[in-house]
Amino acid sequence: MSTPIKVLIVDDSALVRKMLQEMLSTDPAIQVVGTAFDPFDAREKIKQLHPDVLTLDVEMPKMDGVTFLKNLMRLHPVPVVMVSTLTEKGADVTFEAMDLGAVDFVTKPKIDLAHTFEDYTVEICTKVKTAGKVSKRMLERQYARYVANQTKRPVMASASVTSEQKRSTDAVLPKSSFNSKHFKTTDKVVALGASTGGTEAIKEVLMRLPATAPGIVITQHIPAAFSGPFAKRMDTITEMTVQQAQDGQQILPGHVYIAPGDKHLMIARDGARYVCRLNDGPPVNRHKPSVDVMYRSVVQNVGPNAIGVLLTGMGADGAAGMKELQDVGAPTMAQDEKTSVVWGMPGEAVKLGAANFVMPLEQVASKILELANR
């Protein structure tokens, strides 16, 4: 029998610490070795207990979770699952934590959790076990990328598109233009799926794409309260215009459409145009939005004009849909194992023979542009 994953729970709320301990202790593959009430207590417990994984509260007294995480990743990298509040501020802080190298996040358990206790327990245990498989080298690579992006920021600001330039782009391709009759169908549509580690992987791809890139539709497994803030965050780091997808919205070049966290994103044809359709059907592969649902709509309505991309993520969502994309003649690519936080979804696609190209994350954007220009 394999050794259980040793977990340290860091949270300023005694009630939340107790709830998380109860949940994690239901899984025999996990051993809660201790709890800490603030980052200073956590620092001492890490030295004493040598945990494999931390669950870390975003908002704590004395030192916030992100500041603590920054010190941790710099000095003693340990896989971390953030415990976040379902607010816009909670979303912003959580995405910053993912920048720094946090593996994943769960939302704060509600006090009246009785009716969803089992679902939440499965979610947090699964994410902790996934975090336990992440190597120290992967965490170091993620933190190095964060530091490099921080030092590049002033240069990027001058080189990338300004708010004023973006407004002028929107004047040519306005965000509300899906009702206009003046736009032709996008030549290519990029359909991109991701899960665990995906918020950072998507950022790395979008940062490298110009405003002339084809329209991109994205399904990232994410809570509904976080998908809007995630889209806004991505809009600040790329020359493309990024927004949360709306039903009936035309897919235009230079634009990115991110699935709301509680709806399936599908692509439909409206005459000569491709448009976003939001679907409130049941979860598929336990996910809503589901990558397979998006891919299958792309198979039916875009066909060989599509480019399929599958990035880091836990599970198998998207693998079968990517095979269907490949079968209709659309080029497909999967992120490689070395650069994936979790090589679940892309790994399953590779096993199926569904990926025409398997490549490191930093090469995905250039391959998208190469395929779009063929």
C-alpha positions as CSV (number, residue, x, y, z in Angstrom):
1,M,0.0,0.0,0.0
2,S,1.3,3.4,-0.9
3,T,2.2,6.0,1.7
4,P,-0.6,8.5,2.4
5,I,-0.2,12.1,1.3
6,K,0.7,14.2,4.4
7,V,-1.5,17.4,4.5
8,L,-1.1,20.5,6.6
9,I,-4.3,22.7,6.8
10,V,-3.6,26.4,7.1
11,D,-6.7,28.6,8.0
12,D,-7.5,31.2,10.6
13,S,-11.0,29.8,11.2
14,A,-11.1,27.0,13.7
15,L,-14.4,25.8,12.3
16,V,-13.0,25.6,8.7
17,R,-9.9,23.8,9.9
18,K,-12.2,21.3,11.7
19,M,-14.4,20.8,8.6
20,L,-11.4,20.4,6.2
21,Q,-9.8,17.9,8.6
22,E,-13.0,15.8,8.7
23,M,-13.3,15.8,5.0
24,L,-9.7,15.0,4.1
25,S,-9.6,12.3,6.8
26,T,-12.4,10.3,5.0
27,D,-9.8,9.4,2.3
28,P,-7.4,6.6,3.3
29,A,-4.9,8.0,0.8
30,I,-4.6,11.3,2.8
31,Q,-3.2,11.9,6.3
32,V,-3.8,15.2,7.9
33,V,-0.6,15.7,9.9
34,G,-1.5,19.0,11.4
35,T,-3.3,22.4,11.3
36,A,-2.0,25.9,11.5
37,F,-4.0,29.1,12.4
38,D,-1.7,31.6,10.6
39,P,1.3,31.7,8.3
40,F,3.8,32.0,11.2
41,D,2.3,28.9,12.8
42,A,2.4,27.2,9.4
43,R,6.1,28.0,9.0
44,E,6.9,26.2,12.2
45,K,4.6,23.3,11.4
46,I,6.2,22.8,8.0
47,K,9.6,22.5,9.6
48,Q,8.3,20.0,12.1
49,L,5.9,17.9,10.0
50,H,7.3,18.0,6.5
51,P,3.9,17.9,4.7
52,D,3.5,16.8,1.1
53,V,0.6,19.3,0.4
54,L,-0.8,22.4,2.0
55,T,-4.3,23.7,1.9
56,L,-4.0,27.5,2.3
57,D,-6.6,30.1,3.2
58,V,-6.5,33.1,0.9
59,E,-7.3,35.7,3.6
60,M,-5.6,35.5,6.9
61,P,-4.4,37.9,9.7
62,K,-0.8,38.9,10.2
63,M,0.2,37.7,6.6
64,D,-2.2,37.1,3.7
65,G,-2.0,33.7,1.9
66,V,-0.4,35.1,-1.3
67,T,2.5,36.8,0.6
68,F,3.0,33.5,2.5
69,L,2.8,31.5,-0.8
70,K,5.4,33.8,-2.4
71,N,7.9,33.1,0.5
72,L,7.1,29.4,0.4
73,M,7.7,29.0,-3.4
74,R,10.9,31.0,-3.2
75,L,12.4,29.1,-0.2
76,H,10.7,25.8,0.2
77,P,8.3,24.8,-2.7
78,V,5.4,22.6,-1.6
79,P,2.3,21.8,-3.6
80,V,-0.6,24.1,-2.4
81,V,-4.4,24.0,-2.9
82,M,-5.8,27.4,-2.1
83,V,-9.1,27.8,-0.2
84,S,-10.8,30.8,-1.7
85,T,-13.9,32.9,-1.0
86,L,-16.5,33.1,-3.8
87,T,-16.1,36.8,-4.4
88,E,-14.4,39.0,-7.1
89,K,-11.6,39.9,-4.6
90,G,-11.3,36.2,-3.8
91,A,-11.0,35.4,-7.5
92,D,-8.3,38.0,-8.1
93,V,-6.2,36.8,-5.1
94,T,-6.7,33.2,-6.2
95,F,-5.5,33.9,-9.7
96,E,-2.4,35.6,-8.3
97,A,-1.8,32.5,-6.2
98,M,-2.0,30.4,-9.3
99,D,0.5,32.7,-10.9
100,L,2.9,32.0,-8.1
101,G,2.6,28.2,-8.4
102,A,-0.5,27.1,-6.4
103,V,-1.7,23.9,-8.0
104,D,-5.4,24.4,-7.7
105,F,-8.1,25.9,-5.6
106,V,-11.4,25.1,-3.9
107,T,-14.0,27.5,-2.6
108,K,-14.4,28.1,1.1
109,P,-16.8,25.4,2.6
110,K,-20.1,26.9,3.7
111,I,-21.2,26.5,7.3
112,D,-24.5,24.9,6.1
113,L,-22.6,22.3,4.1
114,A,-24.7,19.3,5.1
115,H,-26.5,18.7,1.8
116,T,-23.3,19.2,-0.3
117,F,-20.8,17.7,2.1
118,E,-20.2,14.5,0.0
119,D,-19.6,16.4,-3.3
120,Y,-17.3,18.9,-1.6
121,T,-15.3,16.1,0.1
122,V,-14.8,14.3,-3.2
123,E,-13.6,17.6,-4.8
124,I,-11.1,18.6,-2.1
125,C,-9.7,15.1,-1.7
126,T,-9.3,14.7,-5.4
127,K,-7.5,18.0,-5.7
128,V,-5.2,17.3,-2.7
129,K,-4.3,13.9,-4.2
130,T,-3.6,15.6,-7.6
131,A,-1.4,18.2,-5.9
132,G,0.5,15.4,-4.1
133,K,1.7,14.2,-7.5
134,V,3.1,17.6,-8.6
135,S,6.9,17.6,-8.6
136,K,9.1,20.2,-6.9
137,R,10.7,20.9,-10.3
138,M,7.3,21.9,-11.7
139,L,6.7,24.3,-8.8
140,E,10.2,25.8,-9.3
141,R,9.5,26.2,-13.0
142,Q,6.2,27.9,-12.3
143,Y,7.7,30.3,-9.8
144,A,10.6,31.1,-12.2
145,R,8.0,31.9,-14.9
146,Y,6.2,34.2,-12.4
147,V,9.4,36.1,-11.6
148,A,10.3,36.4,-15.3
149,N,6.9,37.8,-16.1
150,Q,7.2,40.3,-13.2
151,T,10.5,41.6,-14.5
152,K,9.1,41.8,-18.1
153,R,6.0,43.7,-17.2
154,P,7.3,47.2,-17.9
155,V,8.6,46.2,-21.3
156,M,5.4,44.3,-22.1
157,A,3.3,47.3,-21.1
158,S,5.0,49.4,-23.8
159,A,5.0,46.7,-26.4
160,S,1.5,45.3,-25.9
161,V,-1.7,46.9,-26.8
162,T,-2.8,49.9,-24.7
163,S,-6.4,50.5,-23.5
164,E,-6.7,53.2,-26.1
165,Q,-5.4,51.0,-28.9
166,K,-7.8,48.2,-27.8
167,R,-10.7,50.6,-28.0
168,S,-9.7,51.5,-31.6
169,T,-9.6,47.7,-32.3
170,D,-13.0,47.4,-30.9
171,A,-14.2,50.2,-33.1
172,V,-13.2,48.0,-36.1
173,L,-14.4,44.8,-34.5
174,P,-16.9,46.0,-31.8
175,K,-17.7,43.5,-29.1
176,S,-21.4,44.0,-29.8
177,S,-21.0,43.3,-33.5
178,F,-22.5,39.8,-33.4
179,N,-25.8,41.4,-34.6
180,S,-24.0,43.1,-37.6
181,K,-24.4,41.8,-41.1
182,H,-21.0,43.2,-42.2
183,F,-18.7,40.5,-41.0
184,K,-17.7,37.3,-42.8
185,T,-17.2,34.0,-41.1
186,T,-13.9,33.7,-39.3
187,D,-11.7,31.5,-41.5
188,K,-10.5,29.5,-38.5
189,V,-11.8,28.9,-35.0
190,V,-9.5,27.7,-32.2
191,A,-11.2,25.5,-29.6
192,L,-9.1,25.3,-26.4
193,G,-9.9,23.2,-23.3
194,A,-8.1,23.1,-19.9
195,S,-8.6,22.2,-16.3
196,T,-6.1,21.9,-13.4
197,G,-3.3,24.3,-14.0
198,G,-5.2,25.7,-17.0
199,T,-5.6,29.3,-15.8
200,E,-1.9,29.8,-16.0
201,A,-1.4,27.7,-19.1
202,I,-4.1,29.7,-21.0
203,K,-2.4,32.9,-19.9
204,E,0.9,31.7,-21.3
205,V,-0.7,31.0,-24.7
206,L,-2.8,34.2,-24.9
207,M,0.3,36.4,-24.0
208,R,2.0,35.2,-27.1
209,L,-0.9,35.8,-29.6
210,P,-1.4,39.0,-31.6
211,A,-4.6,40.8,-32.3
212,T,-4.7,39.2,-35.7
213,A,-5.1,35.7,-34.3
214,P,-8.2,33.7,-35.2
215,G,-11.2,33.8,-32.9
216,I,-10.7,31.5,-29.8
217,V,-13.3,29.7,-27.7
218,I,-12.2,28.4,-24.3
219,T,-13.7,25.9,-21.9
220,Q,-11.8,26.0,-18.6
221,H,-13.2,24.1,-15.6
222,I,-13.8,27.0,-13.2
223,P,-16.6,28.1,-10.7
224,A,-19.2,30.5,-12.1
225,A,-18.1,33.3,-9.8
226,F,-14.6,33.1,-11.2
227,S,-15.1,32.9,-15.0
228,G,-15.9,36.6,-15.4
229,P,-12.9,37.8,-13.3
230,F,-10.7,35.3,-15.2
231,A,-11.8,36.7,-18.5
232,K,-11.1,40.3,-17.3
233,R,-7.7,39.2,-16.1
234,M,-6.8,37.6,-19.4
235,D,-8.0,40.7,-21.3
236,T,-5.2,42.7,-19.6
237,I,-2.3,40.4,-20.7
238,T,-3.0,39.9,-24.4
239,E,-3.4,42.0,-27.6
240,M,-6.6,40.0,-28.2
241,T,-9.9,41.1,-26.7
242,V,-11.0,38.6,-24.1
243,Q,-14.5,38.3,-22.7
244,Q,-16.9,35.9,-21.0
245,A,-19.0,34.3,-23.8
246,Q,-22.6,35.5,-24.3
247,D,-25.3,33.6,-26.0
248,G,-25.6,34.5,-29.7
249,Q,-22.3,36.4,-29.8
250,Q,-20.5,36.3,-33.1
251,I,-17.0,34.7,-33.0
252,L,-14.6,37.3,-34.5
253,P,-10.8,37.3,-35.3
254,G,-8.7,38.8,-32.5
255,H,-11.4,37.9,-29.9
256,V,-11.4,35.2,-27.2
257,Y,-14.6,33.8,-25.6
258,I,-14.4,32.1,-22.3
259,A,-17.2,29.8,-21.1
260,P,-19.2,30.9,-18.1
261,G,-18.4,28.6,-15.1
262,D,-22.0,27.3,-15.0
263,K,-22.8,26.8,-18.7
264,H,-21.6,24.7,-21.6
265,L,-20.1,26.8,-24.4
266,M,-21.1,25.5,-27.8
267,I,-20.4,26.8,-31.3
268,A,-23.3,27.1,-33.8
269,R,-23.7,28.5,-37.4
270,D,-25.9,31.4,-38.0
271,G,-25.9,31.8,-41.8
272,A,-22.3,32.5,-42.8
273,R,-21.3,33.3,-39.2
274,Y,-20.1,31.2,-36.2
275,V,-21.7,32.2,-33.0
276,C,-21.5,31.2,-29.3
277,R,-24.3,29.3,-27.8
278,L,-24.7,28.8,-24.0
279,N,-26.3,25.5,-22.9
280,D,-27.7,24.8,-19.4
281,G,-27.8,21.1,-19.8
282,P,-26.4,18.5,-17.3
283,P,-22.7,18.1,-16.6
284,V,-20.7,15.9,-19.0
285,N,-17.7,14.0,-17.7
286,R,-18.8,15.5,-14.3
287,H,-18.1,19.0,-15.7
288,K,-20.1,22.0,-16.7
289,P,-18.7,23.6,-18.8
290,S,-17.4,20.5,-20.5
291,V,-14.6,20.5,-23.1
292,D,-16.2,17.5,-24.9
293,V,-19.5,19.4,-25.3
294,M,-17.6,22.4,-26.9
295,Y,-15.5,20.2,-29.1
296,R,-18.5,18.2,-30.4
297,S,-20.3,21.4,-31.4
298,V,-17.2,22.5,-33.2
299,V,-17.0,19.1,-35.0
300,Q,-20.6,19.6,-36.2
301,N,-20.4,23.3,-37.1
302,V,-16.8,24.2,-37.9
303,G,-15.3,20.9,-39.0
304,P,-11.8,21.1,-40.6
305,N,-11.8,24.9,-40.2
306,A,-11.2,24.4,-36.5
307,I,-7.9,24.0,-34.5
308,G,-8.2,21.9,-31.4
309,V,-6.0,22.6,-28.4
310,L,-6.0,20.6,-25.1
311,L,-3.9,21.9,-22.2
312,T,-3.1,20.7,-18.7
313,G,-6.0,19.2,-16.7
314,M,-7.2,16.4,-14.4
315,G,-9.4,13.6,-15.9
316,A,-10.3,12.8,-19.5
317,D,-12.7,15.6,-20.5
318,G,-11.9,16.7,-24.1
319,A,-10.0,13.6,-25.2
320,A,-12.8,11.9,-27.0
321,G,-14.0,15.2,-28.5
322,M,-10.5,15.9,-29.7
323,K,-10.4,12.5,-31.5
324,E,-13.7,13.5,-33.3
325,L,-12.1,16.8,-34.3
326,Q,-9.1,15.0,-35.7
327,D,-11.4,12.6,-37.6
328,V,-13.1,15.5,-39.4
329,G,-9.8,16.8,-40.6
330,A,-9.2,19.6,-37.9
331,P,-5.5,19.8,-36.7
332,T,-5.2,19.0,-33.0
333,M,-2.5,19.6,-30.4
334,A,-2.0,18.6,-26.8
335,Q,0.4,20.1,-24.2
336,D,3.2,17.7,-23.3
337,E,3.7,16.0,-20.0
338,K,6.8,17.9,-18.9
339,T,5.1,21.3,-18.9
340,S,1.6,20.2,-17.7
341,V,0.8,20.6,-14.1
342,V,-1.4,17.5,-14.5
343,W,-1.1,15.4,-17.7
344,G,-4.6,13.9,-17.4
345,M,-6.7,15.4,-20.2
346,P,-3.9,15.9,-22.7
347,G,-2.4,12.6,-21.8
348,E,-5.7,10.8,-22.5
349,A,-5.9,12.5,-25.9
350,V,-2.4,11.3,-26.7
351,K,-3.3,7.8,-25.6
352,L,-6.3,7.9,-28.0
353,G,-4.0,9.1,-30.8
354,A,-6.1,12.2,-31.0
355,A,-3.3,14.8,-31.0
356,N,-1.5,15.5,-34.3
357,F,1.1,17.5,-32.3
358,V,2.3,17.1,-28.7
359,M,4.4,20.1,-27.5
360,P,5.6,22.2,-24.6
361,L,3.3,25.0,-23.5
362,E,5.6,27.8,-24.8
363,Q,5.3,26.5,-28.3
364,V,1.5,26.2,-28.4
365,A,0.8,29.9,-29.5
366,S,3.3,29.7,-32.4
367,K,1.8,26.4,-33.6
368,I,-1.7,27.9,-33.5
369,L,-0.6,30.8,-35.8
370,E,1.3,28.4,-38.1
371,L,-1.8,26.2,-38.5
372,A,-4.1,29.2,-38.9
373,N,-1.9,30.5,-41.8
374,R,-1.9,27.3,-43.7
